[in-house]
Amino acid sequence: MARCWTLWTGILVLLTAGVPGVQCFSHLSFNLCKWCEVSSPVCKDSVCFSNCTLSSFCTIIDEICIAMWRKNNDTMTVHTMCHNPTLPLEGVDPDLLLNFTSRECHMVPQPAEDGAMMVCGCRGEHECNDKLIFGKGANGFSKLQSKDVIPVVVVSLVPPILVAIVATAAFYFYRTHRPDKPGPPARPAWPTKRTPELYQAFDLACGALGEGGGGLMMGPGAERGDAKGPFPNSMGDMTDWQGQLEEPLPIKLEVLVGKGRFAEVWRACLLDGRKGGVNSYETVAVKVFPAVEYVSWRNECSIFSDPKLEHDNVVQFLAAEERGLPGHPLRKYWLVLAYHSLGNLQDFLTANILSWKELVVLAGSIARGLAHLHSDTTPGGIPKVPVAHRDLKSSNIVVKSRKDCALCDFGLALRLDLSLTVDDYANSGQVGTARYMAPEVLESRVNLEDLEAFKQMDVYSMALVHWEMASRCQAVGEVKSYEPAFGSKVCEQPCVDSMRDLVLRDRGRPDIPSAWMQHQGMSVFCSTVTECWDHDPEARLTAHCVVERFNVLQQEEEEQEGGQEEEPRREADGEEDGEREKDSETPDNDQSPSLSTAASSPSSSSSLQNPQPDSKTGGAEVSHDSLGPAGTVV
């Protein structure tokens, strides 16, 4: 019995001693709350943080974390604490306290005598009253709930969407149905009869362009009558009084030969009529523009519309036409141009090495083409409007032969018409290919009041093309693989910023090795190139000056070749004269036969070199050997 009492007593002592231990862990079920009388909150959007640095466990399990936010004028304060929701709290609705069961502290507005007051309560998350979530922003503006956003956004967007649809439809009908819709540039009236002269310009052999097009009118070359024409005679009935084609040209696209930023270039066959009952075709180049590049096609047509632009070193324009229904997104615009099978200069230099003579004549032809564009008169002295190409590069030059090139791709070209204002030129923008842009273009500091500034840009670009040609010439010594201007200094398609750093900041130019300067003609060529890419536009040569320099180099090369051909001819003539002299000096038949023998025999030949007088004769008699020299002297 005593033992039982002892056991129960021990158990009772242990239970009594364990109560404080249990109490020391009981706080783990209590809420840990921020507890500051006053703190300045930090707010962003619709969330504020109390910025309170003190925390405390609530003393009663039922207590929750409370945060009271007040705003008076521009001052915001927060009071955080623990509070029993069953007890009243000054300024707070008692029923509201009983509804605070969330783990987040969502602010609820409460009436206040001055300023604004909001209260929130939470439980189950430590320091949950530190993050205050406002149904309204902390600045007092309402925050839309997600369910309210959709109808508001829809209602807000419907009016502008309807206005945009109506405006788009109105613009579409205006562009497609207005009677004064701009067509291709006006052309001279064309004959309406079936005359072969209308199509005679298409017989020249031509090659692929760098980037290509289409149109509605006949080119200036169609008026020529000095060659056969690939157009069928029936095409005479396909033109109306304005020169526009009422029916599409009988052209069949064959092979895609090039693709650029604005268009594709196709090699095509143009029906050339029937000969001997069989259809004959002529090869042409067709540059096809998509509908979105109508402006580029239109600009190129306007450039080609001037018949005074015709030149041997400018690609020949044959016709332009529109293909497809008006306003249709698949509508195409065509330019029909002369075709050159050697392709563009960039591809030609990649596959071929130039001789010195080829370099001079090809570079000279490019300069002549550019000089014609820049000139205000034709070679015949007729006034014309100068043209700036603005995108001159090796891929925009076609090779007609190993002695002739032609400029092409005038989609960015600009007519330097004196009637245009500075604002008109300013609206033309920064155009061209970044690699070939002049420094003033990269810097956007072009003098728009001086039309020569546009020509100076082209001269800079031409200098880079001439450098590319020189790098593939035998005269420089070791010929490396083709590289465009600036080579590996920039990426394959450099942007304007990278070219600005290289050309403006570093004053970079393509390298001219010292080995190039060892060739006398190449030294003059490189000097011309260097003057053309000068940083100062005013210091650059004009295209006409470059033509004159290359003409001198070409003449010197021709004279040198002529001298080399004349020297063997003179030697041959000298040999013939010597033989005639020998024939005239031959003695008569009654002369001693030993004389002729002496003149031709080996022994007489040796006596010519070492004559020996006969001491026995004392000079009264002359041996046969000694006659050789005497006869030779005569």
C-alpha positions as CSV (number, residue, x, y, z in Angstrom):
1,M,0.0,0.0,0.0
2,A,2.8,2.3,0.9
3,R,4.4,1.6,-2.4
4,C,1.3,2.6,-4.3
5,W,1.1,5.9,-2.5
6,T,4.8,6.5,-3.3
7,L,4.2,5.9,-7.0
8,W,1.2,8.2,-7.2
9,T,3.0,10.9,-5.4
10,G,5.9,10.7,-7.8
11,I,3.6,10.9,-10.8
12,L,1.9,13.9,-9.3
13,V,5.3,15.6,-8.7
14,L,6.4,15.0,-12.3
15,L,3.2,16.4,-13.7
16,T,3.5,19.4,-11.5
17,A,7.1,20.0,-12.6
18,G,6.2,19.5,-16.3
19,V,3.7,22.3,-16.5
20,P,6.3,25.1,-16.9
21,G,8.0,23.1,-19.6
22,V,4.7,22.7,-21.5
23,Q,4.1,26.4,-21.0
24,C,7.5,27.3,-22.4
25,F,6.5,25.7,-25.8
26,S,2.9,26.9,-25.8
27,H,3.9,30.2,-27.5
28,L,4.4,28.2,-30.8
29,S,0.7,28.2,-31.3
30,F,0.4,32.0,-30.6
31,N,0.5,34.6,-33.4
32,L,3.7,36.5,-33.9
33,C,2.8,40.1,-34.9
34,K,4.4,43.4,-35.7
35,W,3.9,45.7,-32.7
36,C,4.7,49.4,-33.1
37,E,2.8,52.4,-31.8
38,V,3.7,54.4,-34.9
39,S,5.7,53.6,-38.0
40,S,6.0,55.2,-41.4
41,P,4.9,52.6,-44.1
42,V,6.7,52.0,-47.4
43,C,4.1,51.7,-50.2
44,K,4.3,50.5,-53.8
45,D,1.2,50.3,-56.0
46,S,-1.5,48.8,-53.8
47,V,0.8,47.2,-51.1
48,C,2.4,48.9,-48.1
49,F,4.8,47.5,-45.6
50,S,4.5,48.7,-42.0
51,N,8.3,49.4,-41.7
52,C,7.9,48.3,-38.0
53,T,11.1,46.8,-36.5
54,L,9.5,45.3,-33.4
55,S,7.7,41.9,-33.2
56,S,6.0,40.1,-30.3
57,F,4.0,36.9,-29.6
58,C,0.4,37.5,-28.6
59,T,-0.2,36.5,-25.0
60,I,-3.6,34.9,-25.7
61,I,-4.2,32.3,-28.4
62,D,-7.3,34.0,-29.6
63,E,-5.6,37.3,-30.2
64,I,-5.0,38.3,-33.9
65,C,-2.6,40.7,-35.6
66,I,-4.0,44.1,-36.2
67,A,-2.8,47.0,-38.4
68,M,-4.4,50.4,-38.4
69,W,-3.4,52.7,-41.3
70,R,-4.0,56.5,-41.0
71,K,-3.5,59.3,-43.5
72,N,-3.6,62.9,-42.5
73,N,-2.8,65.3,-45.3
74,D,0.3,63.8,-46.9
75,T,1.4,61.9,-43.8
76,M,0.8,58.2,-43.5
77,T,1.3,56.2,-40.3
78,V,0.7,52.6,-39.2
79,H,-0.1,51.2,-35.8
80,T,0.5,47.5,-35.4
81,M,-0.4,45.3,-32.4
82,C,-2.0,42.1,-31.1
83,H,-5.7,42.3,-30.1
84,N,-8.5,40.1,-29.0
85,P,-11.3,40.4,-31.5
86,T,-13.9,39.9,-28.8
87,L,-12.8,43.1,-27.2
88,P,-13.7,46.5,-28.6
89,L,-11.0,48.6,-30.4
90,E,-11.3,52.3,-30.6
91,G,-12.5,53.6,-33.9
92,V,-13.1,50.1,-35.3
93,D,-16.4,48.3,-35.9
94,P,-16.6,45.3,-33.4
95,D,-18.3,43.1,-36.0
96,L,-15.4,43.7,-38.4
97,L,-12.9,42.4,-35.9
98,L,-14.7,39.1,-35.7
99,N,-14.5,38.7,-39.5
100,F,-10.7,39.0,-39.6
101,T,-9.8,35.3,-40.3
102,S,-7.6,35.6,-43.3
103,R,-3.8,34.8,-43.4
104,E,-3.3,38.1,-45.2
105,C,-4.0,41.6,-44.0
106,H,-6.5,43.2,-46.4
107,M,-7.3,46.8,-45.5
108,V,-10.9,47.8,-44.8
109,P,-11.8,51.5,-44.6
110,Q,-13.2,52.9,-41.3
111,P,-14.8,56.2,-40.6
112,A,-12.4,58.8,-39.1
113,E,-12.9,62.3,-37.7
114,D,-10.0,63.8,-39.7
115,G,-8.1,62.2,-42.6
116,A,-8.6,58.6,-43.6
117,M,-8.3,55.4,-41.6
118,M,-8.2,51.7,-42.7
119,V,-7.9,48.6,-40.6
120,C,-6.9,45.0,-41.3
121,G,-6.6,41.8,-39.2
122,C,-5.0,38.4,-39.9
123,R,-4.0,35.2,-38.1
124,G,-2.2,32.0,-38.8
125,E,0.9,33.6,-40.4
126,H,3.8,35.2,-38.5
127,E,4.0,39.0,-38.8
128,C,1.1,38.9,-41.3
129,N,0.2,42.5,-40.3
130,D,3.5,43.7,-41.8
131,K,2.2,43.5,-45.4
132,L,-0.9,45.7,-45.9
133,I,-2.9,44.9,-49.0
134,F,-5.2,47.7,-50.1
135,G,-8.4,47.1,-52.1
136,K,-7.7,50.7,-53.2
137,G,-4.3,52.1,-53.9
138,A,-2.4,53.7,-51.0
139,N,-3.1,57.0,-52.8
140,G,-6.8,56.5,-52.4
141,F,-7.7,55.5,-56.0
142,S,-9.7,52.3,-56.5
143,K,-8.1,49.2,-57.8
144,L,-10.2,47.2,-60.2
145,Q,-10.8,43.6,-59.4
146,S,-10.0,41.1,-62.2
147,K,-13.7,40.5,-62.8
148,D,-14.3,44.2,-63.3
149,V,-11.3,44.7,-65.7
150,I,-12.7,42.9,-68.7
151,P,-15.9,44.8,-69.2
152,V,-14.2,48.1,-68.6
153,V,-11.4,47.3,-71.1
154,V,-14.0,46.1,-73.7
155,V,-16.1,49.2,-73.3
156,S,-13.0,51.4,-73.6
157,L,-11.6,49.8,-76.7
158,V,-14.8,49.4,-78.7
159,P,-14.9,53.1,-79.9
160,P,-11.3,53.4,-81.1
161,I,-11.5,50.0,-82.8
162,L,-14.6,51.0,-84.7
163,V,-13.0,54.3,-85.7
164,A,-9.9,52.4,-86.9
165,I,-12.0,50.0,-89.0
166,V,-14.0,52.8,-90.6
167,A,-10.8,54.8,-91.4
168,T,-9.1,51.7,-92.8
169,A,-12.1,50.9,-95.0
170,A,-12.4,54.5,-96.2
171,F,-8.7,54.7,-97.1
172,Y,-8.8,51.3,-98.9
173,F,-11.8,52.4,-101.1
174,Y,-10.2,55.8,-101.7
175,R,-7.0,54.2,-102.9
176,T,-8.7,51.6,-105.1
177,H,-11.6,53.5,-106.5
178,R,-10.4,57.1,-106.9
179,P,-10.3,58.2,-110.5
180,D,-7.0,60.1,-110.2
181,K,-5.0,57.2,-108.8
182,P,-1.3,57.8,-109.8
183,G,-0.1,55.5,-112.5
184,P,3.5,55.0,-113.8
185,P,5.3,58.1,-115.1
186,A,3.9,59.5,-118.3
187,R,5.6,58.4,-121.4
188,P,5.6,59.7,-124.9
189,A,2.8,58.5,-127.1
190,W,3.5,55.1,-128.7
191,P,2.5,53.9,-132.1
192,T,-0.6,51.8,-132.1
193,K,0.2,49.9,-135.3
194,R,2.1,46.7,-135.4
195,T,5.5,48.2,-136.0
196,P,8.6,46.2,-135.3
197,E,10.5,49.4,-134.4
198,L,8.5,49.5,-131.1
199,Y,10.3,46.4,-129.8
200,Q,13.8,46.7,-131.3
201,A,15.5,47.7,-128.1
202,F,15.2,44.2,-126.6
203,D,17.8,42.5,-128.8
204,L,20.9,43.6,-126.8
205,A,22.6,40.8,-124.8
206,C,22.3,41.6,-121.2
207,G,22.8,40.1,-117.7
208,A,21.3,39.5,-114.3
209,L,20.9,42.4,-112.0
210,G,21.6,42.6,-108.3
211,E,18.0,43.2,-107.3
212,G,15.0,43.2,-109.7
213,G,11.4,44.7,-110.8
214,G,8.3,45.3,-113.2
215,G,5.9,47.9,-114.8
216,L,3.2,49.2,-117.1
217,M,5.1,51.2,-119.8
218,M,7.6,50.8,-122.6
219,G,11.2,52.0,-122.0
220,P,12.9,54.7,-124.0
221,G,14.9,52.1,-125.9
222,A,11.7,50.8,-127.5
223,E,11.7,53.7,-129.9
224,R,15.0,52.7,-131.4
225,G,15.0,51.0,-134.8
226,D,18.6,49.9,-135.2
227,A,18.2,46.2,-134.3
228,K,15.7,43.4,-134.4
229,G,13.2,43.3,-131.5
230,P,12.1,40.4,-129.3
231,F,8.6,41.8,-128.9
232,P,6.1,40.1,-131.2
233,N,4.6,42.4,-133.8
234,S,1.1,41.8,-132.3
235,M,2.3,43.7,-129.2
236,G,1.7,46.9,-131.1
237,D,-2.0,46.5,-130.4
238,M,-1.4,46.1,-126.7
239,T,-0.5,49.7,-126.0
240,D,-3.0,52.5,-125.5
241,W,-2.6,56.2,-126.3
242,Q,-0.7,56.7,-123.1
243,G,1.9,54.0,-123.8
244,Q,0.6,51.7,-121.1
245,L,0.2,48.0,-121.9
246,E,-3.4,46.9,-122.1
247,E,-2.3,43.2,-122.0
248,P,0.7,41.7,-120.1
249,L,3.9,41.1,-122.0
250,P,4.5,37.5,-123.2
251,I,7.1,36.8,-120.6
252,K,7.9,33.6,-118.9
253,L,10.0,33.7,-115.7
254,E,12.7,31.0,-115.7
255,V,15.3,31.2,-113.0
256,L,15.7,33.3,-109.9
257,V,19.1,34.9,-110.3
258,G,19.1,37.5,-107.4
259,K,17.2,38.7,-104.4
260,G,17.6,42.0,-102.6
261,R,15.9,44.1,-99.9
262,F,13.1,45.3,-102.2
263,A,12.7,42.8,-105.1
264,E,13.7,39.6,-106.8
265,V,15.5,39.3,-110.2
266,W,14.5,36.7,-112.6
267,R,16.0,35.6,-115.9
268,A,13.0,35.4,-118.2
269,C,12.1,34.6,-121.8
270,L,10.3,37.2,-123.9
271,L,8.4,36.1,-127.0
272,D,10.2,37.4,-130.0
273,G,7.6,36.5,-132.6
274,R,7.5,33.7,-135.1
275,K,10.3,33.0,-137.5
276,G,9.8,30.2,-140.0
277,G,6.7,29.0,-138.2
278,V,8.6,28.6,-134.9
279,N,8.4,30.9,-131.9
280,S,11.6,32.7,-131.0
281,Y,12.5,34.1,-127.6
282,E,14.7,36.8,-126.2
283,T,16.3,36.6,-122.8
284,V,15.6,39.5,-120.5
285,A,15.9,40.3,-116.8
286,V,12.7,40.9,-114.8
287,K,12.8,42.7,-111.5
288,V,9.7,41.7,-109.5
289,F,8.5,43.9,-106.6
290,P,5.9,42.8,-104.1
291,A,2.9,45.0,-103.4
292,V,4.4,46.5,-100.3
293,E,7.4,47.8,-102.3
294,Y,5.2,49.8,-104.7
295,V,7.0,53.0,-103.7
296,S,10.4,51.5,-104.7
297,W,9.1,50.4,-108.0
298,R,7.4,53.7,-108.6
299,N,10.7,55.6,-107.8
300,E,12.7,53.4,-110.1
301,C,10.1,53.9,-112.9
302,S,10.3,57.6,-112.4
303,I,14.1,57.5,-112.7
304,F,14.0,55.4,-115.9
305,S,11.2,57.6,-117.3
306,D,13.7,60.2,-118.4
307,P,15.0,59.1,-121.9
308,K,18.1,61.2,-121.4
309,L,19.2,58.7,-118.7
310,E,20.1,56.2,-121.5
311,H,23.8,55.4,-121.5
312,D,26.1,52.5,-122.3
313,N,27.0,52.2,-118.7
314,V,23.5,52.4,-117.3
315,V,21.4,49.3,-117.4
316,Q,18.9,49.4,-120.3
317,F,15.3,49.9,-119.3
318,L,12.8,48.1,-121.5
319,A,9.4,48.1,-120.0
320,A,7.4,48.2,-116.7
321,E,4.0,46.7,-115.9
322,E,1.7,45.8,-113.1
323,R,0.6,42.2,-112.6
324,G,-2.4,41.1,-110.6
325,L,-5.7,42.7,-109.5
326,P,-5.6,46.2,-108.2
327,G,-5.4,46.3,-104.4
328,H,-4.8,42.5,-104.1
329,P,-2.0,41.7,-101.6
330,L,-0.4,39.3,-104.2
331,R,-0.2,42.1,-106.8
332,K,3.3,42.4,-108.4
333,Y,5.2,45.2,-110.1
334,W,7.6,44.3,-112.8
335,L,10.6,46.1,-114.4
336,V,11.8,44.5,-117.6
337,L,15.5,45.2,-118.1
338,A,18.3,44.1,-120.3
339,Y,19.9,40.8,-119.2
340,H,23.6,40.3,-118.7
341,S,24.7,36.7,-118.3
342,L,27.9,37.6,-116.4
343,G,25.8,38.7,-113.4
344,N,26.7,41.5,-110.9
345,L,30.1,42.7,-110.2
346,Q,30.3,41.2,-106.7
347,D,29.7,37.7,-108.1
348,F,32.0,38.3,-111.0
349,L,34.9,39.4,-108.7
350,T,34.4,36.4,-106.5
351,A,34.9,34.0,-109.4
352,N,37.4,36.0,-111.6
353,I,40.8,37.7,-111.3
354,L,41.3,40.8,-113.3
355,S,44.3,41.8,-115.4
356,W,45.6,45.3,-115.1
357,K,44.0,46.3,-118.5
358,E,40.6,44.8,-117.4
359,L,40.7,46.6,-114.1
360,V,41.3,50.0,-115.8
361,V,38.6,49.6,-118.4
362,L,36.0,48.1,-116.0
363,A,36.6,50.8,-113.4
364,G,36.5,53.5,-116.1
365,S,33.1,52.2,-117.3
366,I,31.7,52.5,-113.8
367,A,33.0,56.0,-113.4
368,R,31.6,56.9,-116.8
369,G,28.1,55.6,-115.8
370,L,28.2,57.6,-112.5
371,A,29.5,60.7,-114.3
372,H,26.5,60.4,-116.7
373,L,24.1,60.2,-113.8
374,H,25.6,63.2,-112.1
375,S,25.9,65.3,-115.2
376,D,23.3,68.0,-116.1
377,T,23.7,67.3,-119.8
378,T,23.8,64.3,-122.0
379,P,27.0,63.4,-124.0
380,G,25.3,65.3,-126.9
381,G,24.9,68.4,-124.8
382,I,21.2,68.2,-124.2
383,P,20.1,69.4,-120.7
384,K,19.0,66.7,-118.2
385,V,18.2,66.4,-114.5
386,P,21.2,65.0,-112.5
387,V,20.6,61.8,-110.5
388,A,22.2,60.6,-107.3
389,H,22.3,56.8,-107.1
390,R,22.6,56.6,-103.2
391,D,23.1,52.9,-103.1
392,L,26.1,52.3,-105.2
393,K,27.9,49.0,-104.4
394,S,29.3,46.0,-106.3
395,S,26.1,44.0,-106.2
396,N,24.2,47.0,-107.9
397,I,26.6,46.9,-110.9
398,V,26.2,44.4,-113.7
399,V,29.0,43.2,-115.9
400,K,28.2,43.4,-119.6
401,S,31.6,42.0,-120.7
402,R,35.1,41.9,-119.3
403,K,35.5,45.4,-120.6
404,D,32.2,47.1,-119.7
405,C,29.9,47.5,-116.7
406,A,26.5,49.1,-116.2
407,L,24.9,50.7,-113.1
408,C,21.5,49.3,-112.0
409,D,19.0,49.3,-109.1
410,F,17.7,52.8,-108.9
411,G,15.1,52.1,-106.2
412,L,16.8,54.6,-103.8
413,A,18.0,57.1,-106.5
414,L,17.1,60.7,-106.2
415,R,16.5,63.3,-109.0
416,L,18.5,66.4,-108.1
417,D,15.8,68.7,-109.5
418,L,16.4,72.4,-108.8
419,S,12.7,72.8,-108.2
420,L,12.8,70.7,-105.1
421,T,13.3,72.3,-101.7
422,V,15.6,71.5,-98.8
423,D,12.6,69.9,-97.0
424,D,12.0,67.6,-99.9
425,Y,15.6,66.3,-99.7
426,A,15.4,66.1,-95.9
427,N,12.4,63.8,-96.2
428,S,14.4,61.4,-98.3
429,G,16.0,60.0,-95.1
430,Q,19.2,58.1,-94.4
431,V,19.2,55.5,-97.1
432,G,21.7,53.1,-98.7
433,T,23.8,50.1,-97.5
434,A,25.6,50.8,-94.3
435,R,28.9,49.3,-95.5
436,Y,29.1,51.8,-98.4
437,M,27.7,54.9,-96.6
438,A,29.8,58.0,-96.7
439,P,30.9,59.5,-93.3
440,E,28.5,62.4,-93.6
441,V,25.6,60.0,-94.2
442,L,26.5,57.9,-91.2
443,E,26.7,61.1,-89.1
444,S,23.5,62.5,-90.6
445,R,25.2,65.7,-91.4
446,V,24.6,66.0,-95.1
447,N,24.5,69.6,-96.5
448,L,21.0,69.5,-98.0
449,E,21.4,73.0,-99.5
450,D,24.2,71.8,-101.8
451,L,23.1,69.3,-104.4
452,E,26.8,68.3,-105.0
453,A,26.7,66.7,-101.5
454,F,24.5,63.9,-102.9
455,K,27.0,63.3,-105.7
456,Q,29.9,63.2,-103.3
457,M,28.2,60.4,-101.4
458,D,28.2,58.3,-104.6
459,V,31.9,59.1,-105.3
460,Y,32.7,57.7,-101.8
461,S,30.8,54.5,-102.5
462,M,32.4,54.2,-105.9
463,A,35.8,54.4,-104.3
464,L,35.0,51.3,-102.1
465,V,33.9,49.4,-105.2
466,H,37.1,50.3,-107.1
467,W,39.1,49.1,-104.0
468,E,37.3,45.7,-104.2
469,M,38.2,45.5,-107.9
470,A,41.9,46.4,-107.2
471,S,42.1,43.7,-104.6
472,R,41.3,41.1,-107.3
473,C,43.8,42.4,-109.9
474,Q,47.0,40.5,-110.9
475,A,48.9,43.8,-110.7
476,V,48.9,43.8,-106.9
477,G,50.9,40.6,-106.6
478,E,49.4,37.9,-104.5
479,V,45.6,38.0,-105.1
480,K,43.5,37.0,-102.1
481,S,39.9,35.8,-102.1
482,Y,37.3,38.4,-102.7
483,E,36.2,40.5,-99.7
484,P,33.8,43.4,-99.7
485,A,35.1,46.8,-98.5
486,F,36.3,46.7,-94.9
487,G,36.4,42.9,-95.1
488,S,36.5,41.2,-91.7
489,K,36.6,44.5,-89.8
490,V,32.8,44.4,-89.6
491,C,30.3,41.6,-89.8
492,E,28.7,40.4,-93.0
493,Q,25.7,42.8,-92.7
494,P,27.0,45.6,-90.5
495,C,24.6,48.1,-89.0
496,V,24.9,51.9,-89.1
497,D,26.2,52.1,-85.6
498,S,29.1,49.7,-86.2
499,M,30.0,51.5,-89.4
500,R,29.8,54.8,-87.6
501,D,32.3,53.6,-85.1
502,L,34.7,52.3,-87.7
503,V,34.4,55.2,-90.3
504,L,33.8,58.2,-88.1
505,R,35.4,57.4,-84.7
506,D,38.4,55.4,-86.0
507,R,38.6,57.1,-89.5
508,G,38.9,53.5,-90.9
509,R,39.3,52.8,-94.6
510,P,40.1,49.6,-96.5
511,D,43.8,48.7,-96.4
512,I,46.0,49.5,-99.3
513,P,49.2,47.3,-98.9
514,S,52.6,48.7,-100.0
515,A,52.9,45.9,-102.5
516,W,50.1,47.5,-104.6
517,M,52.1,50.7,-105.0
518,Q,55.0,49.0,-106.6
519,H,53.0,48.9,-109.9
520,Q,53.2,52.4,-111.4
521,G,49.7,52.3,-112.8
522,M,48.2,50.8,-109.7
523,S,49.9,53.5,-107.7
524,V,47.9,56.2,-109.6
525,F,44.8,54.0,-109.3
526,C,45.1,53.7,-105.5
527,S,45.8,57.5,-105.2
528,T,42.6,58.2,-107.1
529,V,40.7,55.8,-104.8
530,T,42.1,57.5,-101.7
531,E,41.1,60.9,-102.9
532,C,37.6,59.7,-103.6
533,W,37.0,58.3,-100.1
534,D,38.4,61.4,-98.3
535,H,36.6,62.2,-95.1
536,D,35.9,65.7,-96.2
537,P,33.2,65.6,-99.0
538,E,34.5,68.8,-100.5
539,A,38.0,67.3,-101.0
540,R,36.7,64.3,-103.0
541,L,37.2,64.0,-106.7
542,T,34.2,64.3,-109.0
543,A,33.1,61.4,-111.1
544,H,34.1,63.3,-114.2
545,C,37.7,63.8,-112.8
546,V,37.9,60.0,-112.1
547,V,36.9,59.3,-115.7
548,E,39.7,61.6,-117.0
549,R,42.3,59.9,-114.8
550,F,41.3,56.4,-115.9
551,N,41.3,57.5,-119.5
552,V,44.9,58.5,-119.1
553,L,45.8,55.2,-117.5
554,Q,43.9,53.4,-120.4
555,Q,45.8,55.4,-123.0
556,E,49.1,54.7,-121.4
557,E,48.3,51.0,-121.3
558,E,47.3,51.0,-125.0
559,E,50.5,52.9,-125.9
560,Q,52.6,50.5,-124.0
561,E,50.9,47.6,-125.7
562,G,51.3,49.3,-129.1
563,G,55.0,49.9,-128.4
564,Q,55.5,46.2,-127.5
565,E,53.8,45.2,-130.8
566,E,55.8,47.7,-132.8
567,E,59.2,46.5,-131.5
568,P,58.9,43.0,-133.1
569,R,57.6,44.6,-136.3
570,R,60.6,46.8,-136.4
571,E,63.0,43.9,-135.9
572,A,61.3,42.0,-138.7
573,D,61.5,45.0,-141.0
574,G,65.2,45.4,-140.1
575,E,65.9,41.8,-141.0
576,E,64.1,42.3,-144.4
577,D,66.2,45.4,-145.1
578,G,69.4,43.6,-144.3
579,E,68.6,40.8,-146.7
580,R,67.8,43.3,-149.5
581,E,71.2,45.0,-148.9
582,K,73.0,41.7,-149.1
583,D,71.2,40.9,-152.4
584,S,72.2,44.3,-153.8
585,E,75.8,43.9,-152.9
586,T,76.3,40.5,-154.6
587,P,79.0,40.7,-157.4
588,D,78.3,40.1,-161.2
589,N,78.7,36.7,-162.8
590,D,82.1,37.7,-164.4
591,Q,83.6,38.3,-160.9
592,S,85.9,35.6,-159.6
593,P,84.0,32.7,-158.1
594,S,86.3,32.7,-155.1
595,L,84.9,36.1,-154.1
596,S,81.4,34.8,-153.6
597,T,82.8,31.7,-151.9
598,A,84.7,33.9,-149.5
599,A,81.6,35.8,-148.6
600,S,79.7,32.7,-147.7
601,S,82.1,30.0,-146.7
602,P,83.1,29.3,-143.1
603,S,86.7,30.0,-143.9
604,S,85.9,33.4,-145.2
605,S,83.9,34.1,-142.1
606,S,86.9,33.4,-140.0
607,S,89.1,35.5,-142.1
608,L,86.7,38.4,-141.5
609,Q,87.5,38.2,-137.9
610,N,91.3,37.7,-138.2
611,P,92.7,38.8,-141.6
612,Q,96.3,37.7,-142.3
613,P,98.4,39.4,-145.1
614,D,100.7,37.2,-147.1
615,S,104.3,38.2,-146.4
616,K,105.7,36.5,-149.5
617,T,103.7,38.6,-151.9
618,G,104.4,41.8,-150.1
619,G,101.0,43.0,-150.6
620,A,101.1,42.9,-154.4
621,E,98.9,39.9,-154.5
622,V,95.9,39.4,-152.3
623,S,94.8,35.9,-151.3
624,H,91.2,34.8,-151.8
625,D,90.7,34.9,-148.1
626,S,91.6,38.6,-147.9
627,L,88.9,39.5,-150.4
628,G,86.3,38.6,-148.0
629,P,86.8,41.6,-145.8
630,A,87.3,43.9,-148.8
631,G,84.1,42.7,-150.3
632,T,82.3,43.1,-147.0
633,V,83.4,46.6,-146.5
634,V,82.1,47.6,-150.0
